Amino acid sequence: RRDLRNFSREPVASGTIAQVHRAKLKPQYALRGKNGEMITDVAVKVQHPEVLKQTYIDIDIMFEGAGLIFAVPFSKAEFVSGMQRQINFEWEAYNLQKFKQNFHEEISEGWVTFPEVSKELLAPQVLVESWVEGKTVSELFDGRNPNTKNEKGPHYTQKKTEAEVLEERSKFRKLKAYKDKMGNWAKTIFRTNAKMFLKDNFVHGDLHAGNVMVSKDNPESIVVIDAGCTCQLEEEVRPKFENFVSAMCEGNVEEITETLVEFNKKETPTANLSRFKQNIGKTVKKFVGSPGQDPDGEPVRIGAFLTAVLKEIQKHGMMLRSDVAMSLVTLGLSEGLIKQLDPKFDCVRGTMAYIVARNQEKASRFNFESVLSQW
């Protein structure tokens, strides 16, 4: 607090792990923006007391009491290791710095950015980063989505007064004004995620609507925040993972099942594996009608497809290596955000184009960035 001014006693936001206060840095601690400008307006992220102890209790409940009911089939030890990093803000600062390095050109172009971080005021329980004047996508939606057939917005009910409905309609009209930008945001998030996965192999592991901000100063771009959770594949696994994603887009049952069995770390009875392969075949038919399309001719719903596959893995007593499991969950999460912004966005087509571009780039025949610029 001695190094800060105008520290807000009441938090401006609060989450499971920490709460955020607004403050100003003293000039000697000012951050530097991408153009060298001094930044003194900051967000101070302070970890809740006892959060580390409570996290371990919650993990025990999830694994031993509830059997980790959400379908993320990897070991408790690996899950604990990931959580330890997420609640250590020194790791989050490192992640933000690495993202800034990886996206140096894109930040210069102005379509994505990450908060600046103070190294001098950093601690495992405290993170000081540049203040972003704007709103998260979640706050903009406020529980509503302008991609709706209801053009008038909220309507009268017995539980709402006329004044309440008129206020909600006013918010809804403001939200509609963002609709023309939402397609661009979806495209930007897709480009960001594709680069993280296929180019950098360093991925934001929690890219939901609450962790993507729209800056008031530049509403055409996005700001990615809360980078405590990241995932990264071991180098020898990357080609297999890319082949698996391609197989899912194309509906290649044999490639999907063989790769998942190869990713399995747990000794599994042969009978279980046989049933698993049969069930995956049924799952593929449910979600893929032809390469890139579902049985109704629409783009394959990767998120829903992955959820079904992960449930089959858990159901048949298998356990994925943690880097693969987290990457799959992250892939599904980011697709959900993209579809929320633009329901018609074809993630499958874009993903396949990037995979082809990456393979060609390896052979020095293609520039990966040229494909990014076309989306």
C-alpha positions as CSV (number, residue, x, y, z in Angstrom):
1,R,0.0,0.0,0.0
2,R,2.9,2.4,0.7
3,D,3.9,2.3,-3.0
4,L,0.3,3.0,-4.2
5,R,-2.0,6.0,-4.1
6,N,-5.8,6.2,-4.3
7,F,-6.2,2.6,-3.3
8,S,-9.9,1.7,-3.4
9,R,-10.8,0.1,-0.1
10,E,-13.8,-1.7,-1.7
11,P,-12.8,-4.2,-4.4
12,V,-14.0,-3.5,-7.9
13,A,-14.3,-7.2,-8.6
14,S,-14.0,-10.4,-6.7
15,G,-13.5,-14.1,-7.8
16,T,-12.8,-17.5,-6.4
17,I,-9.1,-16.9,-5.8
18,A,-8.7,-13.1,-5.5
19,Q,-10.3,-9.7,-5.4
20,V,-9.3,-6.6,-7.5
21,H,-8.8,-3.1,-6.3
22,R,-8.1,0.0,-8.3
23,A,-5.1,2.2,-7.5
24,K,-2.5,4.6,-8.8
25,L,1.3,3.9,-8.8
26,K,3.8,6.4,-7.6
27,P,5.8,7.8,-10.5
28,Q,8.9,5.8,-9.6
29,Y,6.9,2.6,-10.1
30,A,5.1,3.6,-13.3
31,L,4.7,0.9,-15.9
32,R,5.5,1.4,-19.6
33,G,3.0,0.9,-22.4
34,K,3.7,-0.5,-25.8
35,N,4.6,3.0,-27.1
36,G,6.7,3.8,-24.1
37,E,4.0,5.9,-22.3
38,M,3.9,5.9,-18.5
39,I,1.1,4.0,-16.9
40,T,0.1,4.7,-13.3
41,D,-3.6,3.5,-13.3
42,V,-3.4,-0.1,-12.1
43,A,-5.5,-3.0,-11.0
44,V,-4.2,-4.6,-7.8
45,K,-5.1,-8.3,-7.6
46,V,-5.0,-9.6,-4.0
47,Q,-5.4,-13.2,-3.1
48,H,-8.1,-14.1,-0.6
49,P,-6.9,-15.3,2.8
50,E,-6.7,-19.1,3.3
51,V,-7.3,-19.7,-0.5
52,L,-4.4,-22.2,-0.7
53,K,-5.7,-24.2,2.2
54,Q,-9.3,-24.1,0.9
55,T,-8.1,-25.1,-2.6
56,Y,-6.6,-28.3,-1.3
57,I,-9.8,-29.1,0.6
58,D,-12.0,-28.5,-2.5
59,I,-9.7,-30.7,-4.6
60,D,-10.0,-33.5,-2.0
61,I,-13.8,-33.2,-2.2
62,M,-13.8,-33.3,-6.0
63,F,-11.6,-36.3,-6.3
64,E,-12.5,-38.4,-3.3
65,G,-16.1,-37.3,-2.5
66,A,-17.5,-36.4,-5.9
67,G,-15.2,-38.5,-8.0
68,L,-14.3,-35.4,-10.1
69,I,-17.7,-35.5,-11.6
70,F,-16.8,-33.1,-14.4
71,A,-15.2,-35.0,-17.2
72,V,-11.5,-34.1,-16.9
73,P,-9.8,-37.5,-16.8
74,F,-6.3,-36.9,-15.4
75,S,-4.6,-37.6,-12.2
76,K,-5.1,-35.7,-8.9
77,A,-1.4,-35.0,-8.5
78,E,-1.2,-33.3,-11.9
79,F,-4.4,-31.3,-11.1
80,V,-3.0,-30.1,-7.8
81,S,0.2,-29.0,-9.6
82,G,-1.8,-27.0,-12.0
83,M,-3.8,-25.4,-9.3
84,Q,-0.6,-24.5,-7.3
85,R,0.6,-22.5,-10.3
86,Q,-2.8,-20.8,-10.8
87,I,-2.9,-19.4,-7.3
88,N,0.7,-18.2,-7.4
89,F,0.6,-14.7,-9.0
90,E,4.3,-14.9,-9.9
91,W,3.4,-17.6,-12.4
92,E,0.6,-15.4,-13.7
93,A,3.0,-12.5,-14.2
94,Y,5.4,-14.8,-16.1
95,N,2.5,-16.1,-18.3
96,L,1.4,-12.5,-19.2
97,Q,5.0,-11.6,-20.1
98,K,5.4,-14.7,-22.2
99,F,2.1,-13.9,-24.0
100,K,3.3,-10.4,-24.7
101,Q,6.5,-11.7,-26.2
102,N,4.7,-14.3,-28.3
103,F,2.2,-11.7,-29.6
104,H,4.6,-8.8,-30.0
105,E,3.6,-8.2,-33.7
106,E,-0.1,-8.7,-33.0
107,I,0.0,-6.2,-30.1
108,S,1.8,-3.7,-32.5
109,E,-1.0,-4.2,-35.0
110,G,-3.5,-3.4,-32.3
111,W,-6.0,-6.3,-32.5
112,V,-5.0,-8.0,-29.2
113,T,-3.1,-7.0,-26.1
114,F,-2.3,-8.2,-22.5
115,P,-2.0,-6.1,-19.3
116,E,1.4,-4.7,-18.3
117,V,2.8,-6.2,-15.1
118,S,4.8,-4.6,-12.3
119,K,7.8,-6.8,-11.4
120,E,8.8,-4.5,-8.5
121,L,5.5,-4.9,-6.7
122,L,5.0,-8.6,-7.5
123,A,4.4,-11.3,-4.8
124,P,2.9,-14.8,-4.8
125,Q,-0.3,-13.3,-3.3
126,V,-0.3,-9.8,-5.0
127,L,-0.3,-8.8,-8.7
128,V,-0.2,-5.2,-9.9
129,E,-1.1,-4.8,-13.6
130,S,-2.2,-2.0,-15.9
131,W,-5.8,-0.9,-15.5
132,V,-8.0,-1.6,-18.6
133,E,-10.8,0.9,-19.0
134,G,-13.6,-1.3,-20.5
135,K,-15.8,-4.3,-19.8
136,T,-15.5,-8.0,-20.1
137,V,-17.5,-9.8,-22.7
138,S,-19.5,-11.3,-19.8
139,E,-20.3,-7.9,-18.4
140,L,-21.4,-6.7,-21.9
141,F,-23.7,-9.6,-22.2
142,D,-25.1,-9.2,-18.7
143,G,-26.6,-12.7,-19.1
144,R,-28.1,-11.8,-22.5
145,N,-26.9,-12.4,-26.0
146,P,-27.7,-10.0,-28.9
147,N,-27.5,-13.0,-31.3
148,T,-31.1,-13.7,-30.7
149,K,-34.4,-13.6,-32.7
150,N,-36.0,-11.4,-30.1
151,E,-35.5,-8.0,-31.6
152,K,-37.3,-6.1,-28.8
153,G,-35.5,-7.6,-25.9
154,P,-37.0,-8.2,-22.5
155,H,-40.8,-8.2,-22.2
156,Y,-43.3,-7.6,-19.4
157,T,-44.0,-10.3,-16.8
158,Q,-45.9,-10.3,-13.6
159,K,-42.6,-10.2,-11.7
160,K,-41.2,-7.1,-13.4
161,T,-42.5,-3.5,-13.2
162,E,-42.7,-1.4,-16.3
163,A,-39.7,0.7,-15.1
164,E,-37.6,-2.4,-14.7
165,V,-38.5,-3.7,-18.2
166,L,-37.8,-0.3,-19.8
167,E,-34.4,-0.2,-18.1
168,E,-33.6,-3.8,-19.3
169,R,-34.7,-2.8,-22.8
170,S,-32.4,0.2,-22.7
171,K,-29.5,-2.1,-21.8
172,F,-30.5,-4.5,-24.5
173,R,-30.5,-1.8,-27.2
174,K,-26.9,-0.8,-26.1
175,L,-25.9,-4.4,-26.3
176,K,-27.4,-4.6,-29.9
177,A,-25.0,-1.8,-30.8
178,Y,-22.1,-4.2,-30.2
179,K,-23.5,-6.8,-32.5
180,D,-21.6,-5.6,-35.6
181,K,-18.4,-5.9,-33.7
182,M,-19.0,-9.3,-32.2
183,G,-18.1,-11.2,-35.4
184,N,-14.7,-9.4,-35.4
185,W,-14.2,-10.3,-31.7
186,A,-15.0,-13.9,-32.5
187,K,-12.5,-13.9,-35.3
188,T,-9.8,-12.2,-33.2
189,I,-10.3,-14.8,-30.4
190,F,-10.1,-17.6,-32.9
191,R,-6.9,-16.2,-34.4
192,T,-5.4,-15.7,-30.9
193,N,-6.3,-19.2,-29.9
194,A,-5.1,-20.8,-33.1
195,K,-1.7,-19.0,-32.7
196,M,-1.4,-20.1,-29.1
197,F,-2.2,-23.8,-29.9
198,L,-0.6,-24.3,-33.3
199,K,2.3,-21.8,-33.5
200,D,3.4,-21.0,-29.9
201,N,2.3,-24.1,-28.0
202,F,1.5,-21.9,-25.0
203,V,-2.2,-21.5,-24.4
204,H,-4.4,-19.5,-22.1
205,G,-6.2,-22.3,-20.2
206,D,-9.3,-20.3,-19.1
207,L,-10.4,-18.2,-22.1
208,H,-14.1,-17.6,-21.2
209,A,-16.2,-14.5,-21.5
210,G,-15.0,-13.2,-18.1
211,N,-11.4,-13.2,-19.1
212,V,-11.7,-11.3,-22.4
213,M,-12.1,-7.5,-22.2
214,V,-13.2,-4.9,-24.7
215,S,-11.2,-1.7,-24.2
216,K,-13.2,1.5,-24.1
217,D,-10.4,3.2,-26.0
218,N,-10.2,0.6,-28.8
219,P,-13.4,-1.5,-29.0
220,E,-12.2,-3.2,-32.1
221,S,-9.5,-5.1,-30.2
222,I,-9.6,-7.5,-27.2
223,V,-7.6,-7.6,-24.0
224,V,-6.8,-11.0,-22.6
225,I,-6.6,-11.1,-18.7
226,D,-6.3,-13.6,-15.8
227,A,-3.5,-15.8,-17.3
228,G,-2.9,-17.9,-14.2
229,C,-4.0,-21.1,-16.0
230,T,-2.1,-22.1,-19.1
231,C,-1.5,-25.4,-20.9
232,Q,1.4,-26.6,-23.1
233,L,2.0,-29.9,-24.9
234,E,5.2,-31.8,-24.7
235,E,6.9,-31.4,-28.1
236,E,6.8,-35.1,-29.0
237,V,3.0,-35.0,-28.5
238,R,2.2,-32.0,-30.6
239,P,2.0,-33.8,-34.0
240,K,-0.2,-36.5,-32.5
241,F,-2.5,-33.9,-31.0
242,E,-2.8,-32.1,-34.2
243,N,-3.6,-35.3,-36.0
244,F,-6.2,-36.0,-33.4
245,V,-7.9,-32.6,-33.8
246,S,-7.9,-33.2,-37.6
247,A,-9.4,-36.6,-37.1
248,M,-12.2,-35.1,-35.0
249,C,-13.0,-32.5,-37.7
250,E,-13.0,-35.2,-40.4
251,G,-14.8,-37.9,-38.3
252,N,-12.0,-40.4,-38.6
253,V,-13.0,-43.0,-36.0
254,E,-9.9,-45.1,-36.2
255,E,-7.5,-42.2,-35.8
256,I,-9.5,-40.8,-32.9
257,T,-9.6,-44.0,-30.9
258,E,-6.0,-45.1,-31.6
259,T,-4.7,-41.7,-30.6
260,L,-6.8,-41.6,-27.4
261,V,-5.6,-45.1,-26.4
262,E,-2.0,-43.9,-27.0
263,F,-2.7,-40.9,-24.8
264,N,-4.1,-43.1,-22.0
265,K,-1.8,-43.3,-19.0
266,K,-3.8,-45.8,-17.0
267,E,-3.6,-49.6,-17.4
268,T,-7.0,-50.4,-18.9
269,P,-8.6,-53.9,-19.4
270,T,-8.7,-55.0,-23.1
271,A,-12.5,-55.4,-22.8
272,N,-12.9,-51.8,-21.7
273,L,-10.8,-50.6,-24.6
274,S,-12.9,-52.7,-27.0
275,R,-16.1,-51.2,-25.7
276,F,-14.5,-47.7,-25.7
277,K,-13.7,-48.0,-29.4
278,Q,-17.3,-49.0,-30.2
279,N,-18.8,-46.2,-28.2
280,I,-16.4,-43.6,-29.8
281,G,-17.7,-44.8,-33.2
282,K,-21.3,-44.1,-32.1
283,T,-20.2,-40.7,-30.7
284,V,-18.5,-39.8,-34.0
285,K,-21.6,-40.6,-36.0
286,K,-23.7,-38.4,-33.7
287,F,-21.5,-35.4,-34.2
288,V,-19.9,-35.8,-37.6
289,G,-21.8,-36.5,-40.8
290,S,-19.1,-35.7,-43.3
291,P,-15.7,-34.1,-43.0
292,G,-16.1,-30.7,-41.2
293,Q,-19.9,-31.0,-41.0
294,D,-22.4,-32.5,-38.5
295,P,-25.3,-34.8,-39.7
296,D,-27.4,-31.7,-40.4
297,G,-24.8,-30.1,-42.6
298,E,-23.7,-27.5,-40.0
299,P,-20.1,-27.1,-38.8
300,V,-19.0,-29.8,-36.3
301,R,-19.6,-28.6,-32.7
302,I,-16.2,-29.3,-31.4
303,G,-17.0,-28.3,-27.8
304,A,-20.0,-30.7,-27.5
305,F,-18.0,-33.4,-29.3
306,L,-15.1,-33.1,-27.0
307,T,-17.3,-33.3,-23.9
308,A,-18.9,-36.5,-25.1
309,V,-15.5,-38.0,-25.9
310,L,-14.1,-37.0,-22.4
311,K,-17.1,-38.7,-20.8
312,E,-16.4,-41.9,-22.6
313,I,-12.8,-41.8,-21.5
314,Q,-13.8,-41.4,-17.9
315,K,-16.6,-44.0,-18.2
316,H,-14.2,-46.7,-19.5
317,G,-11.6,-46.2,-16.7
318,M,-9.0,-44.4,-18.8
319,M,-6.8,-41.5,-17.8
320,L,-5.3,-39.0,-20.3
321,R,-1.9,-37.4,-19.8
322,S,-2.5,-34.0,-18.2
323,D,-1.2,-31.8,-21.1
324,V,-3.5,-33.5,-23.6
325,A,-6.6,-33.4,-21.2
326,M,-6.1,-29.7,-20.4
327,S,-5.6,-28.8,-24.0
328,L,-8.8,-30.6,-25.0
329,V,-10.8,-28.9,-22.3
330,T,-9.3,-25.5,-23.2
331,L,-10.1,-26.1,-26.9
332,G,-13.8,-26.7,-26.1
333,L,-14.0,-23.7,-23.7
334,S,-12.6,-21.3,-26.3
335,E,-15.0,-22.6,-29.0
336,G,-17.9,-21.9,-26.6
337,L,-16.8,-18.3,-26.3
338,I,-16.4,-17.9,-30.1
339,K,-19.8,-19.4,-30.8
340,Q,-21.3,-17.2,-28.1
341,L,-20.1,-14.2,-30.0
342,D,-20.8,-15.5,-33.5
343,P,-23.0,-18.7,-33.7
344,K,-22.2,-19.0,-37.4
345,F,-18.4,-18.9,-37.0
346,D,-16.9,-22.1,-38.6
347,C,-14.1,-23.1,-36.1
348,V,-13.6,-26.4,-37.9
349,R,-12.8,-24.8,-41.3
350,G,-10.4,-22.3,-39.7
351,T,-8.7,-25.0,-37.6
352,M,-8.1,-27.2,-40.6
353,A,-6.7,-24.3,-42.6
354,Y,-4.2,-23.6,-39.7
355,I,-3.1,-27.2,-39.4
356,V,-2.5,-27.4,-43.1
357,A,-0.6,-24.1,-43.0
358,R,1.5,-25.3,-40.0
359,N,2.5,-28.5,-41.8
360,Q,3.4,-26.6,-44.9
361,E,5.4,-24.1,-42.9
362,K,7.4,-26.9,-41.4
363,A,8.4,-27.8,-45.0
364,S,9.3,-24.1,-45.6
365,R,6.7,-23.8,-48.3
366,F,4.2,-21.6,-46.4
367,N,3.9,-18.8,-43.9
368,F,1.6,-19.5,-41.0
369,E,1.1,-15.8,-40.4
370,S,-0.3,-15.4,-43.9
371,V,-3.2,-17.7,-43.0
372,L,-3.8,-15.8,-39.7
373,S,-4.1,-12.5,-41.6
374,Q,-6.8,-13.9,-43.8
375,W,-9.1,-14.7,-40.9
